[in-house]
């Protein structure tokens, strides 16, 4: 069994064949999925998907590339929404993205800290997006953890070894996507070797970043199998052991998510 801890089933890419995509995931051994919020104002669409598919859960939050559009969303709003529905098992994704530079860093940081507060209050994991922002992200995580611990995931990890080290030391989990499987991702595979086994997760970030076996195609939750295979090979483990480890880790960090 595997869990795709991060996908976007509400995106238009999946609109016409969502039933088939969920079935293919199940057939591949991906028994549960977490579809991640990018805009709080689109939460109703996410919840409709989770209500249709018992194996699908979701988060609530604002992606950093949408931060300026939802500055009116306060911590109390996130907490209220997260507590209102049994299928909401995480906060986010929130974070810092300096690569695209579409939002003011100040707005992104404001949103991130509000999401951290919501995670701390609900004890639901914060799904963190960090791109080209390692130093600022490490500093904020360190500062905020000093104010009180909160569970978090460094999702779709493609940053440097130092951010992984800081994240793990602060109690976070590190999630690897199809990027791990790319031929030129040797440095990322080296980072994966430094992460304790009990902090490892796998994800697709579908519809983006299909792993090597399907490179160039639209990604989907069933493809997380290839990422788990490469992670197992990288760490010198069997696929079955890797599946067991990442599944147990997923249930631990997504503590609100039941086993289906």
Backbone as CSV, one residue per row, in Angstrom:
resi,resn,N_x,N_y,N_z,CA_x,CA_y,CA_z,C_x,C_y,C_z
1,UNK,0.832,-1.200,0.000,0.000,0.000,0.000,0.867,1.250,0.000
2,UNK,0.426,2.251,-0.756,1.060,3.563,-0.755,-0.001,4.635,-0.526
3,UNK,0.447,5.795,-0.079,-0.408,6.966,0.028,0.238,8.094,-0.763
4,UNK,-0.511,8.665,-1.690,-0.051,9.869,-2.372,-0.401,11.035,-1.463
5,UNK,0.606,11.580,-0.794,0.361,12.590,0.231,0.163,13.992,-0.331
6,UNK,0.271,14.143,-1.658,0.113,15.485,-2.221,-0.211,15.387,-3.703
7,UNK,-1.458,15.690,-4.031,-1.876,15.792,-5.429,-2.928,16.889,-5.520
8,UNK,-3.380,17.165,-6.743,-4.344,18.249,-6.956,-5.479,17.739,-7.842
9,UNK,-6.337,16.913,-7.277,-7.395,16.277,-8.048,-8.476,17.244,-8.493
10,UNK,-8.483,18.450,-7.930,-9.477,19.437,-8.346,-9.062,20.209,-9.584
11,UNK,-7.835,20.030,-10.044,-7.369,20.786,-11.198,-8.079,20.321,-12.470
12,UNK,-8.195,21.219,-13.422,-8.943,20.944,-14.649,-8.378,19.760,-15.427
13,UNK,-7.080,19.489,-15.252,-6.439,18.374,-15.965,-7.152,17.047,-15.709
14,UNK,-7.833,16.922,-14.581,-8.442,15.654,-14.194,-9.957,15.640,-14.351
15,UNK,-10.534,16.736,-14.787,-11.984,16.911,-14.748,-12.728,15.807,-15.491
16,UNK,-12.208,15.405,-16.648,-12.956,14.489,-17.512,-12.828,13.023,-17.124
17,UNK,-11.827,12.668,-16.315,-11.625,11.238,-16.017,-11.221,10.989,-14.580
18,UNK,-11.785,11.758,-13.666,-11.389,11.624,-12.262,-11.711,10.235,-11.721
19,UNK,-12.846,9.672,-12.112,-13.201,8.332,-11.645,-12.135,7.319,-12.043
20,UNK,-11.707,7.398,-13.292,-10.703,6.452,-13.792,-9.359,6.661,-13.108
21,UNK,-9.007,7.900,-12.836,-7.730,8.208,-12.186,-7.700,7.635,-10.776
22,UNK,-8.777,7.799,-10.035,-8.842,7.246,-8.685,-8.798,5.726,-8.750
23,UNK,-9.500,5.127,-9.705,-9.470,3.660,-9.839,-8.070,3.160,-10.184
24,UNK,-7.374,3.858,-11.097,-6.015,3.435,-11.447,-5.095,3.518,-10.239
25,UNK,-5.286,4.538,-9.412,-4.487,4.638,-8.191,-4.726,3.429,-7.298
26,UNK,-5.978,3.095,-7.071,-6.301,1.936,-6.230,-5.700,0.663,-6.799
27,UNK,-5.829,0.493,-8.112,-5.308,-0.721,-8.761,-3.794,-0.817,-8.637
28,UNK,-3.117,0.327,-8.558,-1.659,0.347,-8.434,-1.194,0.185,-6.991
29,UNK,-2.142,0.122,-6.060,-1.791,-0.021,-4.652,-1.759,1.294,-3.895
30,UNK,-2.146,2.378,-4.569,-2.210,3.687,-3.914,-3.623,3.811,-3.343
31,UNK,-3.767,3.448,-2.101,-5.095,3.254,-1.522,-5.709,4.523,-0.956
32,UNK,-4.898,5.531,-0.661,-5.424,6.800,-0.161,-4.639,7.957,-0.741
33,UNK,-5.300,9.105,-0.859,-4.710,10.287,-1.464,-5.118,11.517,-0.675
34,UNK,-4.226,12.520,-0.653,-4.544,13.810,-0.056,-4.466,14.849,-1.167
35,UNK,-5.599,15.441,-1.513,-5.635,16.474,-2.543,-5.527,17.825,-1.855
36,UNK,-4.584,18.630,-2.317,-4.108,19.788,-1.555,-4.723,21.095,-2.045
37,UNK,-5.123,21.909,-1.092,-5.728,23.209,-1.371,-4.675,24.220,-1.822
38,UNK,-5.044,25.011,-2.820,-4.195,26.124,-3.256,-4.881,27.474,-3.060
39,UNK,-6.203,27.440,-2.876,-6.988,28.642,-2.584,-8.098,28.271,-1.617
40,UNK,-8.191,28.967,-0.517,-9.256,28.686,0.450,-10.626,28.873,-0.197
41,UNK,-10.739,29.823,-1.090,-12.039,30.107,-1.709,-12.505,29.000,-2.654
42,UNK,-11.645,28.063,-2.952,-12.043,26.923,-3.777,-12.202,25.647,-2.958
43,UNK,-12.326,25.790,-1.643,-12.415,24.627,-0.763,-13.643,23.781,-1.053
44,UNK,-14.756,24.392,-1.414,-15.975,23.620,-1.663,-15.758,22.571,-2.753
45,UNK,-15.000,22.930,-3.779,-14.712,21.962,-4.839,-13.889,20.797,-4.344
46,UNK,-12.904,21.081,-3.487,-12.097,20.011,-2.901,-12.956,19.096,-2.046
47,UNK,-13.803,19.680,-1.225,-14.634,18.879,-0.330,-15.600,18.004,-1.116
48,UNK,-16.102,18.508,-2.238,-16.995,17.694,-3.064,-16.284,16.447,-3.577
49,UNK,-15.009,16.604,-3.921,-14.225,15.441,-4.388,-14.018,14.453,-3.249
50,UNK,-13.682,14.949,-2.077,-13.448,14.033,-0.954,-14.728,13.317,-0.534
51,UNK,-15.851,13.970,-0.703,-17.113,13.342,-0.340,-17.516,12.259,-1.344
52,UNK,-17.065,12.400,-2.570,-17.382,11.402,-3.588,-16.513,10.160,-3.456
53,UNK,-15.249,10.361,-3.056,-14.301,9.243,-2.990,-13.866,9.025,-1.541
54,UNK,-14.247,7.917,-0.933,-13.871,7.662,0.468,-12.375,7.656,0.709
55,UNK,-11.573,7.347,-0.306,-10.128,7.233,-0.137,-9.397,8.558,-0.289
56,UNK,-10.121,9.644,-0.579,-9.497,10.937,-0.844,-9.793,11.905,0.300
57,UNK,-8.742,12.563,0.776,-8.836,13.560,1.834,-8.251,14.867,1.305
58,UNK,-8.328,15.939,2.090,-7.844,17.215,1.562,-7.277,18.095,2.664
59,UNK,-6.732,19.229,2.252,-6.223,20.256,3.163,-7.018,21.533,2.944
60,UNK,-6.696,22.553,3.717,-7.258,23.882,3.487,-6.132,24.905,3.629
61,UNK,-5.985,25.764,2.623,-4.914,26.748,2.681,-4.729,27.492,1.375
62,UNK,-3.742,28.380,1.383,-3.453,29.256,0.252,-2.009,29.070,-0.203
63,UNK,-1.834,28.674,-1.442,-0.499,28.519,-2.041,0.215,29.866,-2.031
64,UNK,1.539,29.875,-1.812,2.258,31.163,-1.781,2.123,31.965,-3.059
65,UNK,1.924,31.306,-4.197,1.741,32.055,-5.437,0.355,32.673,-5.560
66,UNK,-0.493,32.425,-4.556,-1.802,33.079,-4.479,-1.923,33.930,-3.209
67,UNK,-0.808,34.115,-2.511,-0.843,34.723,-1.175,-1.533,36.079,-1.166
68,UNK,-1.211,36.940,-2.121,-1.768,38.282,-2.126,-3.260,38.319,-2.375
69,UNK,-3.809,37.250,-2.958,-5.230,37.208,-3.262,-6.078,36.819,-2.060
70,UNK,-5.440,36.274,-1.020,-6.217,35.795,0.121,-5.648,36.306,1.451
71,UNK,-5.158,37.530,1.418,-4.630,38.110,2.654,-5.726,38.372,3.689
72,UNK,-6.972,38.352,3.236,-8.074,38.527,4.179,-8.377,37.256,4.959
73,UNK,-7.804,36.129,4.547,-7.996,34.858,5.258,-7.117,34.863,6.499
74,UNK,-7.735,34.801,7.649,-7.020,34.862,8.914,-6.821,33.464,9.495
75,UNK,-5.975,33.389,10.507,-5.735,32.110,11.182,-7.036,31.506,11.682
76,UNK,-7.898,32.313,12.273,-9.164,31.805,12.804,-10.018,31.183,11.705
77,UNK,-9.968,31.742,10.508,-10.717,31.167,9.389,-10.202,29.778,9.042
78,UNK,-8.888,29.642,8.983,-8.291,28.350,8.672,-8.650,27.313,9.727
79,UNK,-8.574,27.703,10.990,-8.883,26.784,12.084,-10.346,26.374,12.031
80,UNK,-11.228,27.334,11.832,-12.657,27.034,11.784,-12.981,26.058,10.657
81,UNK,-12.429,26.305,9.483,-12.687,25.431,8.342,-12.104,24.039,8.555
82,UNK,-10.895,23.989,9.084,-10.242,22.697,9.295,-11.005,21.838,10.287
83,UNK,-11.575,22.478,11.287,-12.298,21.731,12.321,-13.719,21.372,11.912
84,UNK,-14.191,21.967,10.816,-15.596,21.814,10.441,-15.870,20.576,9.603
85,UNK,-14.832,19.936,9.090,-15.057,18.812,8.170,-14.063,17.697,8.460
86,UNK,-14.589,16.477,8.563,-13.734,15.342,8.908,-12.741,14.990,7.814
87,UNK,-13.010,15.404,6.582,-12.115,15.059,5.482,-10.930,16.018,5.347
88,UNK,-10.928,17.133,6.081,-9.790,18.066,6.047,-8.761,17.589,7.058
89,UNK,-7.605,17.137,6.550,-6.603,16.497,7.411,-5.295,17.260,7.477
90,UNK,-5.239,18.454,6.861,-3.985,19.211,6.837,-4.271,20.680,6.587
91,UNK,-3.266,21.507,6.846,-3.294,22.948,6.573,-2.315,23.226,5.427
92,UNK,-2.703,24.099,4.517,-1.802,24.455,3.430,-2.331,24.027,2.065
93,UNK,-1.530,24.155,0.992,-0.111,24.377,1.114,0.186,25.871,1.183
94,UNK,1.100,26.184,2.039,1.552,27.562,2.208,3.073,27.553,2.206
95,UNK,3.662,28.718,2.057,5.127,28.738,2.084,5.713,29.937,1.389
96,UNK,6.863,29.715,0.767,7.607,30.778,0.090,8.039,30.277,-1.279
97,UNK,7.767,31.065,-2.307,8.205,30.741,-3.658,8.826,31.979,-4.270
98,UNK,10.163,32.011,-4.256,10.889,33.137,-4.833,11.308,32.851,-6.275
99,UNK,11.000,31.653,-6.758,11.386,31.287,-8.122,10.507,32.029,-9.132
100,UNK,9.194,31.958,-8.930,8.268,32.603,-9.874,8.111,34.088,-9.597
101,UNK,8.288,34.495,-8.353,8.282,35.920,-8.006,6.978,36.592,-8.447
102,UNK,5.849,35.890,-8.230,4.557,36.455,-8.611,3.878,37.181,-7.458
103,UNK,4.353,36.960,-6.234,3.743,37.563,-5.054,4.832,38.224,-4.210
104,UNK,4.466,39.270,-3.500,5.425,39.953,-2.656,5.908,39.006,-1.553
105,UNK,7.221,38.975,-1.290,7.711,38.129,-0.201,7.020,38.410,1.128
106,UNK,6.709,39.682,1.376,6.046,40.031,2.634,4.672,39.378,2.740
107,UNK,3.934,39.336,1.632,2.618,38.696,1.628,2.747,37.192,1.838
108,UNK,3.741,36.595,1.197,3.953,35.160,1.359,4.289,34.823,2.811
109,UNK,5.141,35.632,3.426,5.529,35.387,4.817,4.344,35.572,5.755
110,UNK,3.532,36.572,5.487,2.337,36.769,6.310,1.425,35.558,6.228
111,UNK,1.176,35.092,5.016,0.339,33.906,4.847,0.934,32.682,5.510
112,UNK,2.223,32.495,5.354,2.893,31.339,5.948,2.735,31.346,7.462
113,UNK,2.957,32.481,8.084,2.871,32.531,9.543,1.437,32.291,10.030
114,UNK,0.462,32.751,9.281,-0.927,32.467,9.652,-1.211,30.968,9.560
115,UNK,-0.705,30.342,8.536,-0.897,28.898,8.391,-0.164,28.138,9.498
116,UNK,1.016,28.609,9.862,1.742,27.986,10.972,0.917,28.076,12.254
117,UNK,0.349,29.239,12.507,-0.488,29.404,13.695,-1.665,28.433,13.675
118,UNK,-2.266,28.264,12.495,-3.401,27.343,12.380,-2.973,25.905,12.599
119,UNK,-1.812,25.560,12.088,-1.290,24.205,12.306,-0.996,23.967,13.774
120,UNK,-0.395,24.963,14.413,-0.076,24.844,15.833,-1.355,24.660,16.662
121,UNK,-2.397,25.402,16.306,-3.637,25.337,17.083,-4.402,24.037,16.846
122,UNK,-4.453,23.583,15.598,-5.217,22.374,15.284,-4.398,21.100,15.430
123,UNK,-3.071,21.250,15.387,-2.140,20.130,15.349,-2.321,19.279,14.091
124,UNK,-2.881,19.893,13.046,-2.887,19.277,11.725,-1.601,19.678,11.014
125,UNK,-1.027,18.786,10.206,0.257,19.104,9.574,0.145,20.237,8.579
126,UNK,1.133,21.109,8.605,1.242,22.174,7.620,2.018,21.657,6.420
127,UNK,1.400,21.725,5.250,2.054,21.325,4.002,2.789,22.546,3.472
128,UNK,4.111,22.457,3.425,4.953,23.616,3.115,5.512,23.530,1.702
129,UNK,5.304,24.605,0.951,5.890,24.800,-0.374,7.074,25.739,-0.213
130,UNK,8.259,25.288,-0.596,9.447,26.135,-0.504,10.261,25.982,-1.775
131,UNK,10.418,27.083,-2.488,11.199,27.054,-3.716,12.070,28.294,-3.799
132,UNK,13.370,28.068,-3.949,14.354,29.149,-4.025,14.260,30.071,-2.830
133,UNK,13.974,29.477,-1.659,13.789,30.287,-0.455,14.327,29.563,0.776
134,UNK,15.383,28.785,0.608,15.860,27.925,1.689,16.187,28.689,2.966
135,UNK,16.935,29.779,2.840,17.385,30.486,4.041,16.217,31.102,4.804
136,UNK,15.332,31.774,4.092,14.177,32.376,4.760,13.275,31.318,5.373
137,UNK,13.085,30.213,4.651,12.218,29.162,5.176,12.809,28.546,6.438
138,UNK,14.094,28.254,6.426,14.732,27.674,7.613,14.639,28.635,8.794
139,UNK,14.817,29.920,8.534,14.763,30.905,9.612,13.362,30.996,10.206
140,UNK,12.337,31.016,9.357,10.962,31.117,9.847,10.562,29.854,10.598
141,UNK,10.914,28.698,10.079,10.573,27.448,10.771,11.246,27.385,12.142
142,UNK,12.495,27.813,12.195,13.220,27.801,13.471,12.585,28.773,14.457
143,UNK,12.300,29.963,13.986,11.694,30.979,14.860,10.321,30.533,15.348
144,UNK,9.489,30.041,14.451,8.126,29.680,14.818,8.071,28.436,15.709
145,UNK,8.973,27.504,15.469,9.017,26.329,16.341,9.384,26.741,17.762
146,UNK,10.225,27.768,17.885,10.574,28.282,19.200,9.379,28.841,19.954
147,UNK,8.339,29.216,19.224,7.121,29.735,19.852,6.136,28.614,20.202
148,UNK,6.428,27.428,19.740,5.537,26.290,19.980,5.563,25.361,18.792
149,UNK,5.746,24.084,19.053,5.896,23.103,17.977,4.611,22.970,17.153
150,UNK,4.785,22.633,15.902,3.658,22.348,15.006,4.130,21.294,14.003
151,UNK,3.257,20.382,13.593,3.662,19.357,12.627,3.752,19.950,11.223
152,UNK,4.744,19.536,10.443,4.848,20.078,9.088,5.542,19.102,8.150
153,UNK,5.284,19.339,6.861,5.851,18.538,5.782,6.520,19.472,4.788
154,UNK,7.775,19.235,4.475,8.444,19.928,3.377,8.094,19.158,2.110
155,UNK,7.084,19.639,1.403,6.517,18.869,0.291,7.337,19.057,-0.984
156,UNK,7.251,18.055,-1.858,7.933,18.087,-3.161,9.366,18.584,-2.986
157,UNK,10.090,17.961,-2.090,11.378,18.501,-1.682,12.368,18.502,-2.847
158,UNK,12.918,19.688,-3.116,13.956,19.825,-4.144,14.984,20.863,-3.713
159,UNK,15.007,21.146,-2.411,15.912,22.152,-1.865,17.232,21.515,-1.449
160,UNK,18.043,22.292,-0.756,19.357,21.819,-0.360,19.339,20.994,0.907
161,UNK,20.473,20.366,1.170,20.596,19.474,2.321,20.395,20.212,3.636
162,UNK,20.749,21.496,3.688,20.628,22.238,4.941,19.168,22.421,5.351
163,UNK,18.293,22.728,4.401,16.879,22.875,4.747,16.299,21.541,5.193
164,UNK,16.711,20.457,4.560,16.244,19.138,5.000,16.701,18.868,6.431
165,UNK,17.951,19.200,6.717,18.488,18.967,8.066,17.714,19.778,9.101
166,UNK,17.506,21.056,8.810,16.772,21.909,9.743,15.351,21.399,9.936
167,UNK,14.707,21.050,8.832,13.342,20.556,8.918,13.217,19.324,9.785
168,UNK,14.113,18.381,9.598,14.083,17.154,10.395,14.374,17.453,11.864
169,UNK,15.354,18.304,12.118,15.699,18.644,13.502,14.540,19.310,14.232
170,UNK,13.700,20.024,13.483,12.555,20.708,14.085,11.326,19.803,14.173
171,UNK,11.479,18.572,13.734,10.379,17.613,13.837,9.594,17.399,12.568
172,UNK,10.031,17.993,11.451,9.284,17.903,10.203,9.537,16.627,9.424
173,UNK,8.688,16.428,8.425,8.808,15.312,7.488,9.242,15.856,6.131
174,UNK,9.847,15.005,5.326,10.332,15.404,4.004,9.675,14.503,2.963
175,UNK,8.990,15.117,2.012,8.240,14.364,1.006,8.895,14.512,-0.359
176,UNK,9.087,13.382,-1.015,9.756,13.369,-2.319,8.757,13.057,-3.423
177,UNK,8.925,13.773,-4.521,8.058,13.637,-5.693,8.831,12.980,-6.834
178,UNK,8.248,13.045,-8.031,8.901,12.473,-9.201,10.244,13.082,-9.522
179,UNK,10.528,14.277,-9.007,11.843,14.899,-9.225,12.958,13.958,-8.776
180,UNK,12.694,13.201,-7.721,13.703,12.280,-7.185,14.184,11.282,-8.228
181,UNK,13.328,10.958,-9.192,13.625,9.906,-10.169,14.382,10.409,-11.383
182,UNK,14.497,11.731,-11.544,15.113,12.274,-12.747,16.611,11.949,-12.762
183,UNK,17.173,11.659,-13.933,18.589,11.300,-14.010,19.530,12.347,-13.403
184,UNK,19.183,13.620,-13.511,20.064,14.680,-13.016,19.821,15.029,-11.548
185,UNK,19.031,14.210,-10.847,18.685,14.509,-9.449,19.557,13.749,-8.456
186,UNK,20.817,13.523,-8.804,21.701,12.761,-7.928,21.877,13.468,-6.572
187,UNK,22.002,14.797,-6.579,22.152,15.528,-5.320,20.916,15.362,-4.440
188,UNK,19.744,15.350,-5.061,18.515,15.170,-4.293,18.447,13.767,-3.695
189,UNK,18.894,12.778,-4.455,18.925,11.413,-3.911,19.919,11.321,-2.751
190,UNK,20.998,12.089,-2.826,21.936,12.123,-1.700,21.281,12.739,-0.467
191,UNK,20.451,13.764,-0.676,19.720,14.356,0.446,18.775,13.324,1.051
192,UNK,18.101,12.566,0.197,17.158,11.559,0.688,17.845,10.555,1.614
193,UNK,19.094,10.261,1.346,19.833,9.311,2.178,20.071,9.839,3.589
194,UNK,19.985,11.144,3.761,20.242,11.741,5.082,18.981,11.846,5.929
195,UNK,17.826,11.626,5.346,16.563,11.785,6.069,16.248,10.495,6.826
196,UNK,15.977,10.583,8.110,15.616,9.367,8.855,14.414,8.677,8.228
197,UNK,14.417,7.366,8.271,13.351,6.611,7.618,11.969,6.983,8.140
198,UNK,11.887,7.359,9.409,10.570,7.656,9.975,10.082,9.067,9.655
199,UNK,10.801,9.773,8.763,10.372,11.114,8.337,10.163,11.184,6.822
200,UNK,10.157,10.061,6.146,10.055,10.037,4.692,8.611,9.895,4.227
201,UNK,8.268,10.654,3.189,6.969,10.533,2.538,7.171,10.548,1.026
202,UNK,6.169,10.053,0.305,6.191,10.130,-1.160,4.902,10.794,-1.634
203,UNK,4.997,11.430,-2.785,3.866,12.172,-3.346,4.045,12.282,-4.853
204,UNK,2.989,12.757,-5.520,3.103,13.037,-6.949,3.171,14.529,-7.259
205,UNK,2.434,15.359,-6.515,2.177,16.745,-6.886,1.457,16.795,-8.227
206,UNK,0.723,15.727,-8.538,-0.024,15.640,-9.795,-0.998,16.810,-9.908
207,UNK,-1.107,17.361,-11.125,-0.718,16.813,-12.426,0.700,17.137,-12.878
208,UNK,1.533,17.661,-11.989,2.881,18.079,-12.363,3.904,16.979,-12.066
209,UNK,5.081,17.094,-12.682,6.291,16.375,-12.280,6.156,14.855,-12.320
210,UNK,5.664,14.336,-13.415,5.579,12.883,-13.552,6.961,12.263,-13.404
211,UNK,7.077,11.141,-12.676,8.387,10.504,-12.493,8.936,9.942,-13.792
212,UNK,10.186,9.508,-13.732,10.944,9.142,-14.925,10.195,8.204,-15.862
213,UNK,9.528,7.202,-15.307,8.855,6.206,-16.148,7.800,6.839,-17.042
214,UNK,7.227,7.966,-16.595,6.180,8.638,-17.360,6.566,10.078,-17.665
215,UNK,7.836,10.366,-17.690,8.320,11.741,-17.873,7.716,12.366,-19.132
216,UNK,7.220,13.576,-18.987,6.625,14.280,-20.106,5.126,14.122,-20.207
217,UNK,4.553,13.201,-19.429,3.117,12.998,-19.427,2.489,13.723,-18.237
218,UNK,1.194,13.855,-18.276,0.478,14.388,-17.118,0.621,13.405,-15.962
219,UNK,0.965,13.919,-14.810,1.145,13.058,-13.648,-0.205,12.692,-13.038
220,UNK,-0.258,11.570,-12.304,-1.469,11.167,-11.596,-1.065,10.294,-10.409
221,UNK,-1.947,10.147,-9.411,-1.560,9.472,-8.172,-0.978,8.077,-8.327
222,UNK,-1.409,7.310,-9.316,-0.864,5.954,-9.476,0.631,5.964,-9.755
223,UNK,1.141,7.076,-10.294,2.557,7.140,-10.664,3.478,7.280,-9.462
224,UNK,2.928,7.511,-8.275,3.781,7.612,-7.081,4.527,6.317,-6.832
225,UNK,4.055,5.236,-7.421,4.744,3.945,-7.301,6.182,4.057,-7.782
226,UNK,6.399,4.734,-8.904,7.757,4.848,-9.450,8.665,5.642,-8.528
227,UNK,8.127,6.693,-7.898,8.923,7.464,-6.948,9.309,6.607,-5.747
228,UNK,8.374,5.814,-5.250,8.671,4.926,-4.127,9.706,3.868,-4.513
229,UNK,9.647,3.382,-5.740,10.636,2.407,-6.212,12.037,3.007,-6.214
230,UNK,12.160,4.223,-6.729,13.473,4.865,-6.806,13.964,5.223,-5.408
231,UNK,13.073,5.668,-4.539,13.472,5.969,-3.167,13.961,4.705,-2.465
232,UNK,13.272,3.595,-2.684,13.703,2.322,-2.094,15.081,1.927,-2.596
233,UNK,15.301,2.040,-3.893,16.610,1.711,-4.476,17.696,2.624,-3.917
234,UNK,17.382,3.913,-3.776,18.339,4.886,-3.252,18.780,4.533,-1.841
235,UNK,17.844,4.038,-1.044,18.128,3.744,0.362,18.504,2.291,0.608
236,UNK,18.544,1.490,-0.447,18.926,0.090,-0.301,17.865,-0.750,0.382
237,UNK,16.593,-0.403,0.156,15.483,-1.134,0.746,14.657,-1.800,-0.338
238,UNK,13.840,-2.758,0.050,12.902,-3.349,-0.886,11.736,-2.387,-1.093
239,UNK,11.038,-2.572,-2.214,9.867,-1.733,-2.463,8.820,-1.949,-1.377
240,UNK,8.611,-3.194,-0.973,7.613,-3.487,0.052,7.946,-2.771,1.359
241,UNK,9.228,-2.752,1.734,9.621,-2.073,2.964,9.436,-0.567,2.826
242,UNK,9.752,-0.016,1.652,9.572,1.411,1.436,8.104,1.786,1.513
243,UNK,7.243,0.965,0.917,5.803,1.212,0.975,5.307,1.183,2.410
244,UNK,5.785,0.225,3.178,5.360,0.127,4.582,5.808,1.355,5.373
245,UNK,7.055,1.765,5.178,7.602,2.895,5.924,6.839,4.179,5.610
246,UNK,6.680,4.482,4.323,6.057,5.753,3.958,4.574,5.767,4.303
247,UNK,3.925,4.608,4.251,2.506,4.552,4.624,2.332,4.787,6.116
248,UNK,3.144,4.135,6.927,3.062,4.346,8.374,3.389,5.801,8.725
249,UNK,4.376,6.359,8.043,4.709,7.769,8.290,3.542,8.680,7.931
250,UNK,2.862,8.372,6.815,1.740,9.210,6.389,0.617,9.197,7.421
251,UNK,0.303,8.031,7.943,-0.749,7.968,8.949,-0.334,8.657,10.245
252,UNK,0.957,8.654,10.541,1.428,9.320,11.750,1.308,10.840,11.626
253,UNK,1.764,11.399,10.499,1.738,12.847,10.355,0.328,13.341,10.044
254,UNK,-0.434,12.618,9.232,-1.830,12.964,8.969,-2.688,12.238,9.991
255,UNK,-2.563,12.653,11.231,-3.154,11.895,12.334,-4.678,11.882,12.320
256,UNK,-5.275,12.819,11.611,-6.737,12.877,11.506,-7.275,11.940,10.424
257,UNK,-6.411,11.456,9.559,-6.837,10.623,8.429,-6.978,9.168,8.861
258,UNK,-8.160,8.583,8.743,-8.327,7.176,9.120,-7.779,6.239,8.052
259,UNK,-7.574,5.017,8.429,-7.193,3.986,7.457,-8.456,3.473,6.768
260,UNK,-8.485,3.565,5.452,-9.651,3.124,4.685,-9.415,1.701,4.182
